[in-house]
Amino acid sequence: MASQKPKWVCVTVDPGICGFPCVIKARKAAVRKVSLEIFGSDCEQIQRLSGHLAALSIKELFSPLSRNPVYLAAEKSGCHLSCAVPVAVIKAAEVAMELALPREVHIKFEACEDNNSNAKLQRR
């Protein structure tokens, strides 16, 4: 039986107010390595980020924030601190390496009810 090439994991990122969505593709390239592609964005910073991130090893993927190559490349590329793309790259890589399940992530802004809004979160 011939070995089957791993499938691409595709993630579309709508980063919010900047209006520069992108697509991230990740695929397991070896036992401990993932290939990455970031494209479709008109954002100059994301285009630069794409040039810095072609692959990640599992060790790099789980490096602490201060040494993580994704966040270092985002900083080098001039990405805004709250840009959602770097964390989406890491999520896509985890799924491609079969270390996480493909579940959507949301940041949802809502009106705050009152000072006791933590009670609502604690009951969930």
N, C-alpha and C positions, 0 to 999 in steps of 0.2 A: 504494500500500500504506500503510495507516494505521500510525502509529508505535505500538509496543506499550509499555505502561506497564511500567517495570522491576519485577521481582518483589521481594518482601520476602525478606530473609535473616533467619531466625529462629534465635536462640541461647537455649538454656535453661541457666541457671547454677545449679548446686548449690554454694553457697559453703562448705559444710562444717558445722562445729560449730554455727554460729548457727542453722541450720535455716530460713533464709529464702530459698528459691529465687526466681528471677525469670525473666522472659522478656524478651529484647531483640530488637526488630525494627529492621532497617535497610534503607533502600531508596535507591538513587541518585535524587536529586531534580533534579539538573542535571549538567552536564559535570563540575563540580568541587565538588559538594555532595551530602551524604547526609542524609536525614531519619532520625530516631531515635525509638523509643518504648521505654520500659522500664516493665513492669507485672507484676502478679501477686505482688508481694512484700509481706509484712506488716512489713518493716523500714522504720522511719520514715526512716532515712538514705537508703535506696534510693528511697523515695517522693520525698524532697526532691531527690535527684540527678536523677530523672526530670523534675522541674519545671525544672531548669537546663539540660537537654540535649535540645533538639528537633531540632537540625541541627548539622552540622559541615562546614566547607570542607576541601578537601584540604590546604591550608596549615595549618589548625588541627590536622588529624589527625596530621600529621607534625611538630608543634611539639615541642621538647625537653620532657622531663618537668616542669621547673620553670615552663614557660609553657604547657603543654598544657591546653586548656580542659576536657578530661575529668577530668584529675587535679585541676585547680583546683576544678572543680565538686564532685568527690568530697570534697575537703578542706572546702569551704564547707558541704557537706551533713552533715559529721561522720562520713563513712565511716571504718571501721577501716583502718589502714594496710595490712593484708594482705587486704583485701576483694578478691575475684576479679572483681567486677562491672566496675570501670573498664577493666581490660584486656580483658574480654569485649566491652565496648562498642567499643573500638578494633578488635578483631579482626572484629567484625560489620560495622563501617563499612568496613574494608579489603576484605572480601569483597563487600559491596554495591557498592563502587566498582570492582570487578573488578581490585583491586590485590593480592589474595591468594586462595588456594584455600581452600575450606571444609574445614579439617581440625581434628579435635578436639585439645584441649590438655589435658594431665593433670598433676597434681601428686600423686604417689603416695608415701605414707609406707611405708617398709619397715624391718624390723629391720636394723641395721648388723651386718655380719659380724665385722670386726676392723679394726685400724688400717690394713690394706693394702687397704681396699675400693676405693680409686681404681684399682687394677689391673683390677678387674672392669669399671669404666666405660671404661677405656682400650682394652679388647679389643673393645668393641662396635662 
